[in-house]
Protein backbone atom coordinates (compact mmCIF):
# COMPACT_ATOMS: atom_id res chain seq x y z
CA UNK A 1 0.00 0.00 0.00
CA UNK A 2 1.14 3.53 -0.56
CA UNK A 3 0.09 7.13 -0.13
CA UNK A 4 -1.39 9.05 2.78
CA UNK A 5 -4.14 6.50 3.50
CA UNK A 6 -1.55 3.86 4.32
CA UNK A 7 -0.13 5.93 7.17
CA UNK A 8 -3.62 6.63 8.57
CA UNK A 9 -4.38 2.90 8.76
CA UNK A 10 -1.20 1.97 10.60
CA UNK A 11 -2.06 0.68 14.07
CA UNK A 12 -5.28 2.71 14.15
CA UNK A 13 -3.43 5.92 15.03
CA UNK A 14 -5.97 8.78 14.96
CA UNK A 15 -5.76 10.78 11.74
CA UNK A 16 -5.35 14.14 13.53
CA UNK A 17 -2.39 12.81 15.54
CA UNK A 18 -0.77 11.55 12.35
CA UNK A 19 -1.44 14.83 10.59
CA UNK A 20 -0.01 16.86 13.45
CA UNK A 21 3.10 14.70 13.73
CA UNK A 22 3.58 14.71 9.97
CA UNK A 23 3.39 18.48 9.83
CA UNK A 24 5.73 18.90 12.76
CA UNK A 25 8.36 16.57 11.38
CA UNK A 26 9.01 19.06 8.63
CA UNK A 27 9.48 22.19 10.75
CA UNK A 28 13.31 22.20 10.75
CA UNK A 29 13.29 22.85 7.00
CA UNK A 30 11.50 26.22 6.97
CA UNK A 31 14.46 28.37 6.04
CA UNK A 32 15.97 25.68 3.84
CA UNK A 33 18.34 26.60 1.07
CA UNK A 34 19.84 23.42 -0.30
CA UNK A 35 19.41 20.11 -2.02
CA UNK A 36 18.72 19.61 -5.67
CA UNK A 37 17.96 16.71 -7.92
CA UNK A 38 15.18 15.36 -10.01
CA UNK A 39 15.64 11.77 -8.88
CA UNK A 40 12.60 10.34 -7.13
CA UNK A 41 11.42 7.01 -5.83
CA UNK A 42 7.85 5.80 -5.98
CA UNK A 43 7.56 2.63 -3.90
CA UNK A 44 6.43 2.83 -0.27
CA UNK A 45 6.48 -0.80 0.86
CA UNK A 46 8.76 -1.43 3.89
CA UNK A 47 11.47 -4.03 3.36
CA UNK A 48 14.40 -5.59 5.17
CA UNK A 49 17.84 -4.12 5.78
CA UNK A 50 20.82 -4.58 3.51
CA UNK A 51 24.11 -3.89 5.23
CA UNK A 52 26.92 -5.82 3.57
CA UNK A 53 29.15 -4.29 0.90
CA UNK A 54 28.09 -5.42 -2.56
CA UNK A 55 28.05 -3.91 -6.00
CA UNK A 56 24.98 -4.72 -8.07
CA UNK A 57 22.31 -3.16 -10.24
CA UNK A 58 20.09 -2.80 -7.18
CA UNK A 59 22.53 -1.44 -4.61
CA UNK A 60 25.43 0.98 -4.19
CA UNK A 61 28.95 -0.45 -4.15
CA UNK A 62 29.22 -0.07 -0.35
CA UNK A 63 25.84 -0.80 1.22
CA UNK A 64 27.24 -0.68 4.76
CA UNK A 65 28.38 2.93 4.38
CA UNK A 66 25.23 3.92 2.48
CA UNK A 67 22.97 2.37 5.12
CA UNK A 68 24.88 4.16 7.88
CA UNK A 69 24.57 7.51 6.08
CA UNK A 70 20.84 7.03 5.47
CA UNK A 71 20.21 6.22 9.14
CA UNK A 72 22.25 9.19 10.30
CA UNK A 73 20.76 11.63 7.78
CA UNK A 74 17.16 10.60 8.49
CA UNK A 75 17.72 10.96 12.23
CA UNK A 76 19.18 14.43 11.69
CA UNK A 77 16.55 15.51 9.14
CA UNK A 78 13.60 14.62 11.38
CA UNK A 79 15.12 15.82 14.69
CA UNK A 80 13.24 18.83 16.05
CA UNK A 81 16.48 20.51 17.14
CA UNK A 82 18.22 20.28 13.75
CA UNK A 83 19.00 23.72 12.29
CA UNK A 84 16.84 24.43 9.26
CA UNK A 85 19.78 24.97 6.90
CA UNK A 86 21.24 21.59 7.89
CA UNK A 87 17.93 19.80 7.41
CA UNK A 88 17.50 21.38 3.97
CA UNK A 89 20.70 19.76 2.76
CA UNK A 90 19.19 16.38 3.64
CA UNK A 91 16.01 16.83 1.56
CA UNK A 92 15.75 16.12 -2.16
CA UNK A 93 14.76 19.36 -3.95
CA UNK A 94 14.62 21.20 -0.61
CA UNK A 95 14.74 24.61 -2.31
CA UNK A 96 11.37 23.97 -3.99
CA UNK A 97 9.48 23.25 -0.76
CA UNK A 98 8.89 26.80 0.54
CA UNK A 99 5.07 26.64 0.58
CA UNK A 100 5.02 23.14 2.05
CA UNK A 101 7.47 24.19 4.74
CA UNK A 102 5.32 27.22 5.59
CA UNK A 103 2.33 24.90 6.07
CA UNK A 104 4.34 22.74 8.44
CA UNK A 105 5.27 25.81 10.49
CA UNK A 106 1.61 26.72 10.94
CA UNK A 107 1.07 23.32 12.61
CA UNK A 108 4.10 23.85 14.86
CA UNK A 109 2.55 27.05 16.19
CA UNK A 110 -0.23 25.03 17.84
CA UNK A 111 1.73 22.05 19.21
CA UNK A 112 5.10 21.27 20.78
CA UNK A 113 5.96 17.73 19.69
CA UNK A 114 9.64 16.81 20.01
CA UNK A 115 9.70 14.97 16.72
CA UNK A 116 12.28 12.47 15.61
CA UNK A 117 12.73 9.33 13.55
CA UNK A 118 14.48 6.03 14.00
CA UNK A 119 15.29 4.06 10.86
CA UNK A 120 14.48 0.38 11.34
CA UNK A 121 15.49 -0.97 7.92
CA UNK A 122 16.98 0.07 4.59
CA UNK A 123 16.64 -1.85 1.33
CA UNK A 124 18.32 -0.62 -1.82
CA UNK A 125 16.24 -0.64 -4.99
CA UNK A 126 19.01 0.82 -7.16
CA UNK A 127 22.49 2.28 -6.61
CA UNK A 128 20.79 5.69 -5.98
CA UNK A 129 17.50 4.82 -4.25
CA UNK A 130 16.48 2.97 -1.11
CA UNK A 131 13.30 1.97 0.69
CA UNK A 132 13.40 3.16 4.31
CA UNK A 133 11.23 1.87 7.15
CA UNK A 134 11.25 4.05 10.23
CA UNK A 135 9.47 4.96 13.46
CA UNK A 136 8.08 8.46 13.95
CA UNK A 137 8.76 9.65 17.49
CA UNK A 138 7.73 12.26 20.04
CA UNK A 139 10.79 12.25 22.23
CA UNK A 140 11.13 8.55 23.07
CA UNK A 141 7.43 7.76 22.53
CA UNK A 142 6.73 5.93 19.26
CA UNK A 143 3.86 7.62 17.42
CA UNK A 144 3.99 5.60 14.20
CA UNK A 145 5.90 2.32 14.47
CA UNK A 146 5.90 1.40 10.77
CA UNK A 147 6.33 4.48 8.59
CA UNK A 148 7.81 4.01 5.13
CA UNK A 149 9.63 6.31 2.74
CA UNK A 150 12.47 6.61 0.29
CA UNK A 151 16.02 7.86 0.36
CA UNK A 152 17.76 9.13 -2.78
CA UNK A 153 21.43 9.68 -3.48
CA UNK A 154 22.02 13.25 -4.67
CA UNK A 155 25.51 14.69 -5.17
CA UNK A 156 27.05 12.02 -2.93
CA UNK A 157 24.56 12.51 -0.06
CA UNK A 158 21.67 10.21 0.85
CA UNK A 159 18.62 12.45 1.32
CA UNK A 160 14.99 12.10 2.34
CA UNK A 161 13.05 11.93 -0.94
CA UNK A 162 10.67 14.62 -2.07
CA UNK A 163 7.89 12.01 -2.25
CA UNK A 164 8.40 11.09 1.42
CA UNK A 165 8.40 14.75 2.47
CA UNK A 166 5.31 15.51 0.39
CA UNK A 167 3.39 12.55 1.80
CA UNK A 168 4.05 13.78 5.34
CA UNK A 169 3.31 17.44 4.68
CA UNK A 170 0.08 16.49 2.86
CA UNK A 171 -0.96 14.47 5.91
CA UNK A 172 -0.23 17.54 8.03
CA UNK A 173 -2.60 19.47 5.75
CA UNK A 174 -5.52 17.06 6.37
CA UNK A 175 -4.79 15.19 3.11
CA UNK A 176 -5.26 18.33 1.04
CA UNK A 177 -2.73 19.12 -1.72
CA UNK A 178 0.19 21.32 -0.68
CA UNK A 179 1.86 23.77 -3.06
CA UNK A 180 5.26 22.49 -4.21
CA UNK A 181 4.37 18.83 -3.76
C-alpha positions as CSV (number, residue, x, y, z in Angstrom):
1,X,0.0,0.0,0.0
2,X,1.1,3.5,-0.6
3,X,0.1,7.1,-0.1
4,X,-1.4,9.0,2.8
5,X,-4.1,6.5,3.5
6,X,-1.6,3.9,4.3
7,X,-0.1,5.9,7.2
8,X,-3.6,6.6,8.6
9,X,-4.4,2.9,8.8
10,X,-1.2,2.0,10.6
11,X,-2.1,0.7,14.1
12,X,-5.3,2.7,14.1
13,X,-3.4,5.9,15.0
14,X,-6.0,8.8,15.0
15,X,-5.8,10.8,11.7
16,X,-5.3,14.1,13.5
17,X,-2.4,12.8,15.5
18,X,-0.8,11.5,12.4
19,X,-1.4,14.8,10.6
20,X,0.0,16.9,13.5
21,X,3.1,14.7,13.7
22,X,3.6,14.7,10.0
23,X,3.4,18.5,9.8
24,X,5.7,18.9,12.8
25,X,8.4,16.6,11.4
26,X,9.0,19.1,8.6
27,X,9.5,22.2,10.8
28,X,13.3,22.2,10.7
29,X,13.3,22.8,7.0
30,X,11.5,26.2,7.0
31,X,14.5,28.4,6.0
32,X,16.0,25.7,3.8
33,X,18.3,26.6,1.1
34,X,19.8,23.4,-0.3
35,X,19.4,20.1,-2.0
36,X,18.7,19.6,-5.7
37,X,18.0,16.7,-7.9
38,X,15.2,15.4,-10.0
39,X,15.6,11.8,-8.9
40,X,12.6,10.3,-7.1
41,X,11.4,7.0,-5.8
42,X,7.8,5.8,-6.0
43,X,7.6,2.6,-3.9
44,X,6.4,2.8,-0.3
45,X,6.5,-0.8,0.9
46,X,8.8,-1.4,3.9
47,X,11.5,-4.0,3.4
48,X,14.4,-5.6,5.2
49,X,17.8,-4.1,5.8
50,X,20.8,-4.6,3.5
51,X,24.1,-3.9,5.2
52,X,26.9,-5.8,3.6
53,X,29.2,-4.3,0.9
54,X,28.1,-5.4,-2.6
55,X,28.0,-3.9,-6.0
56,X,25.0,-4.7,-8.1
57,X,22.3,-3.2,-10.2
58,X,20.1,-2.8,-7.2
59,X,22.5,-1.4,-4.6
60,X,25.4,1.0,-4.2
61,X,28.9,-0.4,-4.2
62,X,29.2,-0.1,-0.4
63,X,25.8,-0.8,1.2
64,X,27.2,-0.7,4.8
65,X,28.4,2.9,4.4
66,X,25.2,3.9,2.5
67,X,23.0,2.4,5.1
68,X,24.9,4.2,7.9
69,X,24.6,7.5,6.1
70,X,20.8,7.0,5.5
71,X,20.2,6.2,9.1
72,X,22.2,9.2,10.3
73,X,20.8,11.6,7.8
74,X,17.2,10.6,8.5
75,X,17.7,11.0,12.2
76,X,19.2,14.4,11.7
77,X,16.5,15.5,9.1
78,X,13.6,14.6,11.4
79,X,15.1,15.8,14.7
80,X,13.2,18.8,16.0
81,X,16.5,20.5,17.1
82,X,18.2,20.3,13.7
83,X,19.0,23.7,12.3
84,X,16.8,24.4,9.3
85,X,19.8,25.0,6.9
86,X,21.2,21.6,7.9
87,X,17.9,19.8,7.4
88,X,17.5,21.4,4.0
89,X,20.7,19.8,2.8
90,X,19.2,16.4,3.6
91,X,16.0,16.8,1.6
92,X,15.8,16.1,-2.2
93,X,14.8,19.4,-3.9
94,X,14.6,21.2,-0.6
95,X,14.7,24.6,-2.3
96,X,11.4,24.0,-4.0
97,X,9.5,23.3,-0.8
98,X,8.9,26.8,0.5
99,X,5.1,26.6,0.6
100,X,5.0,23.1,2.0
101,X,7.5,24.2,4.7
102,X,5.3,27.2,5.6
103,X,2.3,24.9,6.1
104,X,4.3,22.7,8.4
105,X,5.3,25.8,10.5
106,X,1.6,26.7,10.9
107,X,1.1,23.3,12.6
108,X,4.1,23.9,14.9
109,X,2.6,27.0,16.2
110,X,-0.2,25.0,17.8
111,X,1.7,22.0,19.2
112,X,5.1,21.3,20.8
113,X,6.0,17.7,19.7
114,X,9.6,16.8,20.0
115,X,9.7,15.0,16.7
116,X,12.3,12.5,15.6
117,X,12.7,9.3,13.5
118,X,14.5,6.0,14.0
119,X,15.3,4.1,10.9
120,X,14.5,0.4,11.3
121,X,15.5,-1.0,7.9
122,X,17.0,0.1,4.6
123,X,16.6,-1.8,1.3
124,X,18.3,-0.6,-1.8
125,X,16.2,-0.6,-5.0
126,X,19.0,0.8,-7.2
127,X,22.5,2.3,-6.6
128,X,20.8,5.7,-6.0
129,X,17.5,4.8,-4.3
130,X,16.5,3.0,-1.1
131,X,13.3,2.0,0.7
132,X,13.4,3.2,4.3
133,X,11.2,1.9,7.1
134,X,11.2,4.1,10.2
135,X,9.5,5.0,13.5
136,X,8.1,8.5,14.0
137,X,8.8,9.6,17.5
138,X,7.7,12.3,20.0
139,X,10.8,12.2,22.2
140,X,11.1,8.6,23.1
141,X,7.4,7.8,22.5
142,X,6.7,5.9,19.3
143,X,3.9,7.6,17.4
144,X,4.0,5.6,14.2
145,X,5.9,2.3,14.5
146,X,5.9,1.4,10.8
147,X,6.3,4.5,8.6
148,X,7.8,4.0,5.1
149,X,9.6,6.3,2.7
150,X,12.5,6.6,0.3
151,X,16.0,7.9,0.4
152,X,17.8,9.1,-2.8
153,X,21.4,9.7,-3.5
154,X,22.0,13.3,-4.7
155,X,25.5,14.7,-5.2
156,X,27.1,12.0,-2.9
157,X,24.6,12.5,-0.1
158,X,21.7,10.2,0.8
159,X,18.6,12.5,1.3
160,X,15.0,12.1,2.3
161,X,13.1,11.9,-0.9
162,X,10.7,14.6,-2.1
163,X,7.9,12.0,-2.3
164,X,8.4,11.1,1.4
165,X,8.4,14.8,2.5
166,X,5.3,15.5,0.4
167,X,3.4,12.6,1.8
168,X,4.1,13.8,5.3
169,X,3.3,17.4,4.7
170,X,0.1,16.5,2.9
171,X,-1.0,14.5,5.9
172,X,-0.2,17.5,8.0
173,X,-2.6,19.5,5.8
174,X,-5.5,17.1,6.4
175,X,-4.8,15.2,3.1
176,X,-5.3,18.3,1.0
177,X,-2.7,19.1,-1.7
178,X,0.2,21.3,-0.7
179,X,1.9,23.8,-3.1
180,X,5.3,22.5,-4.2
181,X,4.4,18.8,-3.8
